[in-house]
Amino acid sequence: MSPKKLVWPAVFVLLALIVGFLAGNFFSGKSLARRLFLNTNNKIDVLLDIINEEYVDSIDMKNLTENAIAKIVDELDPHSNYIPADVLESINENMDGRFAGIGINYIFHSDTMVINSILPGGPAEQAGLLAGDRIITINDSTVAGSHFSEDKMLEILHGKVGTLVKLSIVREGTDSPREYTITRAYVPLNSIKAAFEITAGIGIIKIYDTFTNTTYDEFIGAMAKLLNKGCQSFIIDLRMNKGGSFDAAIHICNEFLPRGRTIVYMEGKSFPREYVTANGLGTLQDKQIVILMDQISASASEIVAGAIQDNDRGLVIGRRSFGKGLVQNQIELSDGSAVRLTIARYYTPSGRNIQRKYEMGKTDEYNQEWFDRLSAGEGLYQDSVILNTSHSYYTLNGRKVYGGGGIMPDIFVPLDTTELTSYYLQLENKGIFYQFAFEYSDANRSQLKTFTNSEDMLLYLKKEVSLFDVVRFAETKGIKRRTSLINISADQIMNMTYAHILQNFFGEEAYFSMILNNDPLVQRAVEEIQKGNDSPEAVANMKYKEH
């Protein structure tokens, strides 16, 4: 047999072996492609593709992918997170300082949805809805007695700007329902809840919950109001403020600092060091300032406190802040979801990074450490605050400050627990103040509507609403009377009750005015201002330490 005749059978046998090998080991051409082109950059995509095509049962691949992405991001630092598409819109609305809806606050009372208050500037106000109106139907669907969940109600009342919602309401003193068709619009969500003169020449501004994209504009408006009243010293209350808009915090700092002063700087692996400095155009450079903060004050709040403290510009009073010194960039994805990814660390003017210690992928332990700090009593005793003294820095005029673990205030003021009994906490946790205030307001709406300011209404309430009224109401809600604890918490109980009633008629500023006027931390800030201890010269010389 010739050599050529021997070659061809061998070739055919070899080809058959190769085909069999490929069929047996890869089952399909796609499996071969996967192995040929698999690398560390596409391994997750390949794995999901394999699961989708070859897993024994049908899989909800969208849900699996969403969970996988969230878990991947969770393996990073505690402040990087994945935002699904179905919640991104509401998060963006909150950051923008507005939401799309009709602008009402409501409560379910006796299985009926009752408007508790109307948000100023919203469509409901323009349409003529009033506090106390009972909503019977929404878009021809009966809601009275239907036990709709809060999420369901929000879903119905919120919606796209320009869309319509039809309401049928019953108003006190009328027999037949009234029909309203309201066009949804953007309703402002103000982050500045109160701005008023707390005592002669001293104004207070409460920036609550977050800094939004509108906070700076709100701040300028609030300052203008207080300056017109003659205020020359200011308390900025950042307690319970978790942060938010970086730009808003920067612009507020700029109002107080002279040209060239560092406000903050940032740096990361792919983020070259970038300094943010005051431009010298701030209108409040000659005004005195005190910053209030607590254990929840974080991020943007800490940028403001750090800039004021490190520049010896004013006093920081309260309790150690949360300790978030990481900068996130929100990257929106093509399916409407987004990733908030940490891209840099920020540093206060003295060079401090105040981020608490964390380990990658251990968010639960990170959050627990914060709770452990509180449990150890750091809100009650200054000696319980453990500072990282190995990370010491110096302010503009040489005062020692520390990095890592939040900002320690210049003056530590512990939580006031003198009236914080277990009975009071029961009332608060079960919403008794809110419920009592609504029922009292609803039953006495005609009389209370005659008051044109919160001061006169408060004088009236102090004569008409007693501690016994609140205690008796709480008993109807299952809270047992405890006389000794009630006596201890009496003033706090009544202050909260009055604050909620005032809020129903005069809004959030009336509520916070009532609370802040009776706040020990605010009172301490007023004392320091009146002593002159908040001026830059006094701060630099640490006059606040003198007794």
C-alpha positions as CSV (number, residue, x, y, z in Angstrom):
1,M,0.0,0.0,0.0
2,S,1.3,3.4,-0.9
3,P,2.2,6.0,1.8
4,K,-0.7,8.3,0.5
5,K,-3.2,5.5,1.0
6,L,-2.0,5.1,4.6
7,V,-2.2,8.8,5.5
8,W,-5.9,9.5,4.7
9,P,-7.3,6.8,7.0
10,A,-5.1,8.1,9.8
11,V,-6.4,11.7,9.2
12,F,-10.0,10.5,9.3
13,V,-9.4,8.7,12.6
14,L,-7.7,11.8,14.1
15,L,-10.5,14.0,13.0
16,A,-13.1,11.6,14.5
17,L,-11.2,11.6,17.8
18,I,-11.1,15.4,17.9
19,V,-14.8,15.6,17.2
20,G,-15.6,13.1,19.8
21,F,-13.3,14.8,22.3
22,L,-15.0,18.2,21.7
23,A,-18.5,16.7,21.8
24,G,-17.8,14.8,25.0
25,N,-16.0,17.6,26.9
26,F,-17.7,20.7,25.7
27,F,-21.2,19.5,24.6
28,S,-21.6,22.6,22.5
29,G,-19.6,25.1,20.5
30,K,-20.5,27.7,23.1
31,S,-18.7,25.8,25.8
32,L,-15.6,25.7,23.7
33,A,-15.9,29.5,23.2
34,R,-16.3,30.0,26.9
35,R,-13.1,28.2,27.7
36,L,-11.2,29.8,24.9
37,F,-12.2,33.4,25.8
38,L,-12.7,33.1,29.6
39,N,-10.7,35.6,31.6
40,T,-10.9,37.4,35.0
41,N,-12.8,40.3,33.4
42,N,-15.7,38.3,32.0
43,K,-15.8,35.3,34.4
44,I,-19.1,36.5,36.1
45,D,-20.8,37.0,32.7
46,V,-19.7,33.5,31.6
47,L,-20.9,31.9,34.8
48,L,-24.3,33.6,34.5
49,D,-24.5,32.5,30.9
50,I,-23.7,28.9,31.8
51,I,-26.3,28.9,34.6
52,N,-29.0,30.4,32.3
53,E,-28.4,27.7,29.6
54,E,-27.5,24.6,31.5
55,Y,-28.9,24.7,35.0
56,V,-31.4,21.9,35.7
57,D,-34.3,24.2,36.5
58,S,-35.6,27.5,35.2
59,I,-34.0,30.5,36.9
60,D,-35.1,34.1,37.2
61,M,-31.9,35.5,35.7
62,K,-32.8,39.1,36.4
63,N,-33.2,38.5,40.1
64,L,-30.1,36.3,40.2
65,T,-28.1,39.0,38.5
66,E,-29.4,41.8,40.8
67,N,-28.5,39.8,43.9
68,A,-25.1,38.9,42.5
69,I,-24.2,42.6,41.7
70,A,-25.4,43.7,45.2
71,K,-23.2,41.1,46.9
72,I,-20.2,42.0,44.8
73,V,-20.5,45.7,45.8
74,D,-21.1,44.6,49.4
75,E,-17.6,43.1,49.4
76,L,-16.2,46.6,49.1
77,D,-16.3,49.3,51.8
78,P,-19.4,50.0,54.0
79,H,-20.5,53.0,52.0
80,S,-20.3,51.6,48.4
81,N,-23.7,50.2,47.4
82,Y,-25.8,49.0,44.5
83,I,-29.1,50.8,43.9
84,P,-31.8,48.8,41.9
85,A,-33.7,50.7,39.2
86,D,-37.0,50.5,41.1
87,V,-35.6,52.6,44.0
88,L,-33.2,54.9,42.2
89,E,-35.9,57.4,41.2
90,S,-37.0,58.0,44.8
91,I,-33.4,58.3,46.0
92,N,-32.6,60.8,43.3
93,E,-35.8,62.8,44.2
94,N,-34.7,63.0,47.8
95,M,-31.3,64.2,46.7
96,D,-32.9,66.8,44.4
97,G,-35.0,68.0,47.4
98,R,-38.3,67.3,45.8
99,F,-40.7,64.5,44.9
100,A,-43.4,64.0,42.4
101,G,-46.9,63.8,44.0
102,I,-49.7,66.0,45.3
103,G,-48.2,67.2,48.5
104,I,-50.1,65.9,51.6
105,N,-49.3,64.3,54.9
106,Y,-52.0,61.9,56.0
107,I,-52.9,59.5,58.7
108,F,-55.4,56.5,58.9
109,H,-58.0,57.2,61.5
110,S,-60.9,54.8,62.1
111,D,-60.0,53.1,58.8
112,T,-60.3,56.4,56.9
113,M,-57.4,58.2,55.3
114,V,-57.4,61.8,56.7
115,I,-55.2,64.6,55.5
116,N,-53.2,65.7,58.5
117,S,-51.4,68.6,56.8
118,I,-50.9,70.2,53.4
119,L,-47.3,70.7,52.1
120,P,-46.8,74.4,51.2
121,G,-46.4,75.0,47.5
122,G,-47.8,71.6,46.4
123,P,-50.7,70.8,44.0
124,A,-53.0,69.8,46.9
125,E,-52.7,73.3,48.4
126,Q,-53.4,74.9,45.0
127,A,-56.4,72.7,44.4
128,G,-57.9,73.7,47.7
129,L,-57.6,70.6,49.8
130,L,-57.6,71.2,53.6
131,A,-56.2,69.5,56.6
132,G,-59.0,67.3,58.1
133,D,-60.4,66.3,54.7
134,R,-61.4,62.6,54.6
135,I,-60.3,60.8,51.4
136,I,-62.9,58.3,50.3
137,T,-61.7,57.3,46.9
138,I,-58.5,57.7,44.8
139,N,-58.9,57.2,41.0
140,D,-62.4,55.7,41.7
141,S,-60.9,53.0,44.0
142,T,-62.3,53.1,47.6
143,V,-59.6,53.6,50.2
144,A,-61.8,54.2,53.2
145,G,-61.8,51.0,55.3
146,S,-59.6,49.1,52.9
147,H,-56.5,49.0,55.1
148,F,-54.1,50.1,52.3
149,S,-50.5,49.8,53.3
150,E,-48.3,52.9,53.4
151,D,-46.3,51.7,50.5
152,K,-49.5,51.2,48.5
153,M,-50.7,54.7,49.3
154,L,-47.4,56.2,48.3
155,E,-47.5,54.3,45.1
156,I,-51.0,55.7,44.3
157,L,-50.4,59.3,45.3
158,H,-47.0,59.6,43.9
159,G,-46.4,59.3,40.2
160,K,-45.0,61.0,37.1
161,V,-45.1,64.8,36.9
162,G,-48.0,66.0,34.8
163,T,-50.2,62.9,35.4
164,L,-53.6,63.2,37.1
165,V,-55.0,61.8,40.3
166,K,-58.7,62.0,41.1
167,L,-59.8,62.2,44.7
168,S,-63.2,62.1,46.4
169,I,-63.2,63.7,49.8
170,V,-65.6,64.5,52.6
171,R,-65.1,67.7,54.5
172,E,-66.3,68.5,58.0
173,G,-69.7,70.3,57.9
174,T,-70.6,69.0,54.5
175,D,-72.8,66.0,53.6
176,S,-71.8,65.2,50.0
177,P,-68.4,64.2,48.8
178,R,-66.3,66.7,46.8
179,E,-64.4,65.7,43.7
180,Y,-60.9,66.9,42.9
181,T,-58.7,66.2,39.9
182,I,-55.2,67.1,40.8
183,T,-52.1,67.2,38.5
184,R,-49.1,65.7,40.1
185,A,-46.1,68.0,40.3
186,Y,-42.8,68.4,42.0
187,V,-43.3,69.1,45.7
188,P,-40.3,70.6,47.6
189,L,-38.7,68.6,50.4
190,N,-36.9,71.2,52.4
191,S,-33.9,70.1,54.4
192,I,-33.8,73.2,56.4
193,K,-36.7,72.6,58.9
194,A,-36.4,75.7,61.0
195,A,-34.6,79.1,61.0
196,F,-35.5,81.6,63.7
197,E,-34.1,83.9,66.3
198,I,-33.8,81.9,69.5
199,T,-32.7,84.8,71.6
200,A,-31.8,88.4,70.9
201,G,-29.2,88.6,68.1
202,I,-28.7,84.8,67.9
203,G,-30.3,82.8,65.0
204,I,-30.5,79.0,64.7
205,I,-30.8,77.0,61.5
206,K,-31.8,73.3,61.7
207,I,-30.5,71.3,58.7
208,Y,-32.3,68.0,59.2
209,D,-31.7,64.4,57.9
210,T,-29.6,65.2,54.7
211,F,-27.9,67.8,52.6
212,T,-29.7,68.0,49.2
213,N,-29.1,69.8,46.0
214,T,-31.4,72.6,47.3
215,T,-29.9,72.9,50.8
216,Y,-27.5,75.7,50.0
217,D,-30.2,77.9,48.4
218,E,-32.4,77.2,51.4
219,F,-29.5,78.2,53.7
220,I,-29.1,81.5,51.9
221,G,-32.8,82.2,52.2
222,A,-32.8,81.3,55.9
223,M,-29.7,83.5,56.6
224,A,-31.3,86.4,54.8
225,K,-34.4,86.1,57.1
226,L,-32.2,86.0,60.2
227,L,-30.0,88.8,59.2
228,N,-33.1,91.0,58.6
229,K,-34.1,90.3,62.2
230,G,-30.7,91.5,63.3
231,C,-28.9,88.2,64.1
232,Q,-25.1,88.4,64.1
233,S,-24.3,85.0,65.6
234,F,-25.6,81.7,64.3
235,I,-26.1,78.2,65.5
236,I,-26.1,75.6,62.7
237,D,-27.7,72.4,64.1
238,L,-26.4,69.3,62.2
239,R,-27.6,66.7,64.6
240,M,-29.3,63.7,63.0
241,N,-28.0,64.8,59.6
242,K,-26.5,61.8,57.8
243,G,-24.8,63.9,55.0
244,G,-25.7,64.0,51.4
245,S,-24.7,66.7,48.8
246,F,-21.0,67.4,48.9
247,D,-21.5,70.6,47.0
248,A,-24.1,72.0,49.4
249,A,-21.7,71.5,52.3
250,I,-18.8,73.2,50.5
251,H,-20.9,76.2,49.5
252,I,-22.1,76.7,53.1
253,C,-18.5,76.5,54.4
254,N,-17.5,79.1,51.8
255,E,-19.9,81.6,53.3
256,F,-17.9,81.7,56.5
257,L,-14.2,81.4,55.4
258,P,-11.8,84.0,53.9
259,R,-10.3,83.6,50.5
260,G,-7.7,80.8,50.2
261,R,-8.7,78.8,53.3
262,T,-8.9,75.1,52.7
263,I,-12.4,73.6,53.2
264,V,-11.6,70.0,52.3
265,Y,-9.3,68.0,50.1
266,M,-9.8,64.6,48.4
267,E,-7.5,61.8,47.2
268,G,-7.9,58.3,45.9
269,K,-6.1,55.7,43.7
270,S,-7.5,57.1,40.5
271,F,-8.4,60.5,42.0
272,P,-5.4,62.9,42.2
273,R,-5.4,65.1,45.3
274,E,-7.8,67.9,44.8
275,Y,-8.2,70.9,47.2
276,V,-11.4,72.9,47.7
277,T,-10.7,76.4,49.0
278,A,-12.8,79.4,49.9
279,N,-13.2,82.0,47.1
280,G,-13.5,84.9,49.4
281,L,-17.0,85.8,48.3
282,G,-18.8,84.5,51.3
283,T,-21.2,87.0,52.9
284,L,-20.9,85.7,56.5
285,Q,-17.2,86.0,57.1
286,D,-17.7,88.5,59.9
287,K,-20.4,86.5,61.7
288,Q,-20.0,84.2,64.7
289,I,-20.9,80.5,64.3
290,V,-21.4,77.4,66.4
291,I,-21.9,73.9,64.9
292,L,-24.0,71.4,66.8
293,M,-23.5,67.7,66.0
294,D,-24.1,64.2,67.4
295,Q,-23.3,60.5,66.7
296,I,-25.5,60.5,63.6
297,S,-23.9,63.6,62.0
298,A,-22.0,62.2,59.1
299,S,-20.3,62.8,55.7
300,A,-21.3,66.3,54.5
301,S,-22.1,67.3,58.1
302,E,-18.6,66.3,59.1
303,I,-17.1,68.3,56.2
304,V,-18.8,71.4,57.6
305,A,-17.8,70.7,61.2
306,G,-14.3,69.8,60.2
307,A,-13.8,73.0,58.1
308,I,-15.0,75.3,60.8
309,Q,-13.0,73.5,63.5
310,D,-9.7,73.2,61.6
311,N,-9.8,76.8,60.6
312,D,-10.5,77.9,64.2
313,R,-13.5,79.7,62.7
314,G,-16.1,78.8,65.3
315,L,-17.1,76.3,68.0
316,V,-18.2,72.7,67.5
317,I,-20.4,71.6,70.4
318,G,-22.1,68.2,71.1
319,R,-20.9,64.7,70.7
320,R,-18.5,62.8,68.5
321,S,-19.7,62.5,65.0
322,F,-20.3,59.3,63.0
323,G,-17.0,59.0,61.2
324,K,-17.6,58.8,57.4
325,G,-14.6,60.1,55.4
326,L,-15.2,58.4,52.1
327,V,-16.4,60.0,48.8
328,Q,-18.9,58.2,46.6
329,N,-19.6,58.8,42.9
330,Q,-23.0,57.6,41.7
331,I,-22.6,55.8,38.4
332,E,-25.9,55.2,36.6
333,L,-26.2,52.1,34.5
334,S,-28.1,51.6,31.3
335,D,-31.0,49.6,32.9
336,G,-31.9,52.5,35.2
337,S,-29.9,51.1,38.2
338,A,-26.8,52.7,39.7
339,V,-23.7,52.0,41.8
340,R,-22.5,54.4,44.4
341,L,-18.8,53.7,44.4
342,T,-16.2,55.0,46.8
343,I,-13.6,56.8,44.7
344,A,-11.6,58.8,47.2
345,R,-11.2,59.7,50.8
346,Y,-11.7,63.3,52.0
347,Y,-9.5,65.1,54.5
348,T,-10.3,68.1,56.7
349,P,-8.0,71.2,56.3
350,S,-5.6,69.9,59.0
351,G,-5.1,66.6,57.1
352,R,-7.5,64.5,59.1
353,N,-9.4,61.6,57.5
354,I,-12.1,61.0,60.0
355,Q,-13.3,57.7,58.5
356,R,-13.9,55.0,61.1
357,K,-11.9,51.8,60.7
358,Y,-13.5,49.1,58.5
359,E,-12.6,45.8,56.8
360,M,-13.7,45.1,53.2
361,G,-16.9,43.2,53.1
362,K,-17.6,43.5,56.8
363,T,-20.4,46.1,56.8
364,D,-22.3,44.4,59.6
365,E,-19.3,44.5,61.9
366,Y,-18.8,48.1,60.9
367,N,-22.3,49.1,61.9
368,Q,-22.1,47.0,65.1
369,E,-19.0,49.0,66.1
370,W,-21.0,52.2,66.0
371,F,-23.7,50.7,68.2
372,D,-21.0,49.4,70.5
373,R,-19.7,52.9,70.9
374,L,-23.1,54.1,72.0
375,S,-23.6,51.1,74.3
376,A,-20.3,51.9,76.0
377,G,-21.8,55.3,77.0
378,E,-19.8,57.7,74.7
379,G,-22.9,59.8,74.3
380,L,-23.2,60.1,78.1
381,Y,-19.6,60.4,79.3
382,Q,-16.7,62.2,77.6
383,D,-14.3,59.7,79.2
384,S,-16.0,56.9,77.3
385,V,-14.9,58.4,74.0
386,I,-11.8,56.5,72.8
387,L,-9.7,58.8,70.5
388,N,-7.0,57.5,68.2
389,T,-4.2,59.7,69.7
390,S,-1.7,58.3,67.3
391,H,-3.4,60.3,64.5
392,S,-3.0,63.8,65.9
393,Y,-3.2,66.9,63.8
394,Y,-3.3,70.7,64.4
395,T,-5.7,73.4,63.5
396,L,-4.8,76.7,61.9
397,N,-3.7,78.1,65.2
398,G,-2.3,75.0,66.8
399,R,-5.1,73.3,68.6
400,K,-4.7,69.5,68.7
401,V,-7.4,67.5,67.0
402,Y,-7.6,63.8,66.1
403,G,-8.4,61.8,63.0
404,G,-10.0,58.4,62.6
405,G,-13.4,57.7,64.1
406,G,-15.3,61.0,63.6
407,I,-14.9,64.6,64.8
408,M,-14.6,65.2,68.5
409,P,-16.4,68.5,69.4
410,D,-14.6,71.4,71.1
411,I,-17.2,71.2,73.9
412,F,-18.7,67.8,74.8
413,V,-22.3,68.0,76.0
414,P,-23.7,64.6,77.0
415,L,-27.2,63.4,76.1
416,D,-29.8,64.8,78.5
417,T,-31.4,61.7,80.0
418,T,-32.9,63.3,83.1
419,E,-36.4,63.1,81.7
420,L,-35.9,60.1,79.4
421,T,-37.8,57.4,81.3
422,S,-39.0,54.1,80.0
423,Y,-42.5,55.4,80.1
424,Y,-41.6,58.4,77.9
425,L,-39.8,56.0,75.4
426,Q,-43.0,53.9,75.3
427,L,-45.0,56.9,74.3
428,E,-42.5,57.8,71.6
429,N,-42.0,54.3,70.2
430,K,-45.7,53.8,69.9
431,G,-46.4,57.1,68.2
432,I,-48.6,58.4,71.0
433,F,-47.5,62.0,70.6
434,Y,-48.3,62.0,66.9
435,Q,-51.6,60.2,67.4
436,F,-52.8,62.3,70.3
437,A,-51.9,65.5,68.4
438,F,-53.9,64.4,65.4
439,E,-57.0,63.4,67.3
440,Y,-56.9,66.6,69.4
441,S,-56.3,68.7,66.2
442,D,-59.1,67.0,64.4
443,A,-61.6,67.3,67.2
444,N,-60.8,71.0,67.8
445,R,-59.9,72.1,64.3
446,S,-62.4,74.9,64.1
447,Q,-61.1,76.6,67.2
448,L,-57.4,76.0,66.5
449,K,-57.7,77.4,62.9
450,T,-58.5,80.8,64.4
451,F,-54.9,81.2,65.6
452,T,-52.6,83.2,63.2
453,N,-49.3,82.3,64.9
454,S,-47.8,79.4,66.9
455,E,-46.9,81.5,69.9
456,D,-50.6,82.4,70.6
457,M,-51.7,78.8,70.0
458,L,-49.0,77.5,72.4
459,L,-50.4,79.8,75.2
460,Y,-53.8,78.4,74.5
461,L,-52.7,74.8,74.5
462,K,-50.9,75.1,77.8
463,K,-54.3,76.0,79.3
464,E,-56.4,73.4,77.5
465,V,-54.2,70.3,77.1
466,S,-53.0,68.6,80.3
467,L,-50.6,65.9,81.2
468,F,-53.6,63.8,82.4
469,D,-55.1,64.1,78.9
470,V,-52.1,62.5,77.3
471,V,-51.7,59.8,79.9
472,R,-55.3,58.9,79.6
473,F,-55.0,58.7,75.8
474,A,-51.9,56.5,76.2
475,E,-53.9,54.1,78.4
476,T,-56.5,53.6,75.6
477,K,-53.5,52.5,73.5
478,G,-52.4,49.9,76.0
479,I,-49.7,51.9,77.8
480,K,-50.0,51.4,81.6
481,R,-49.9,54.5,83.8
482,R,-46.7,54.7,85.8
483,T,-47.0,57.7,88.1
484,S,-43.4,58.2,89.3
485,L,-42.0,58.0,85.8
486,I,-44.7,60.3,84.4
487,N,-43.8,62.9,86.9
488,I,-40.1,62.7,85.9
489,S,-40.9,63.0,82.2
490,A,-43.8,65.5,82.5
491,D,-42.2,68.5,80.9
492,Q,-40.7,66.4,78.1
493,I,-44.1,64.7,77.5
494,M,-45.9,68.0,77.2
495,N,-43.3,69.7,75.1
496,M,-43.5,66.9,72.5
497,T,-47.3,66.9,72.6
498,Y,-47.5,70.7,72.0
499,A,-44.8,70.5,69.3
500,H,-46.8,67.9,67.3
501,I,-50.1,69.9,67.6
502,L,-48.3,73.1,66.5
503,Q,-46.8,71.2,63.5
504,N,-50.2,70.3,62.3
505,F,-51.1,73.9,61.9
506,F,-47.9,75.8,61.4
507,G,-45.5,73.3,59.9
508,E,-42.1,71.9,60.7
509,E,-40.6,75.2,61.9
510,A,-43.2,75.4,64.6
511,Y,-42.4,71.9,65.7
512,F,-38.6,72.4,65.8
513,S,-38.9,75.8,67.4
514,M,-40.8,74.1,70.3
515,I,-38.2,71.4,70.6
516,L,-35.0,73.5,70.2
517,N,-36.1,76.2,72.6
518,N,-36.1,73.5,75.3
519,D,-32.9,71.8,74.2
520,P,-29.9,71.7,76.7
521,L,-27.4,71.6,73.8
522,V,-28.9,74.7,72.2
523,Q,-28.9,76.4,75.6
524,R,-25.2,75.6,76.0
525,A,-24.5,77.1,72.5
526,V,-26.3,80.3,73.4
527,E,-24.3,80.6,76.6
528,E,-21.0,80.2,74.8
529,I,-22.0,82.8,72.2
530,Q,-23.1,85.3,74.9
531,K,-19.7,84.8,76.6
532,G,-18.0,85.6,73.3
533,N,-16.3,82.2,73.2
534,D,-17.3,81.5,69.5
535,S,-15.2,84.2,67.8
536,P,-12.2,83.0,65.9
537,E,-9.8,84.7,68.3
538,A,-11.5,83.2,71.4
539,V,-11.6,79.8,69.7
540,A,-7.9,80.0,68.8
541,N,-7.1,80.9,72.5
542,M,-9.4,78.1,73.7
543,K,-11.5,80.5,75.9
544,Y,-14.2,77.9,75.9
545,K,-12.0,75.8,78.2
546,E,-12.0,78.5,80.9
547,H,-14.5,78.2,83.7
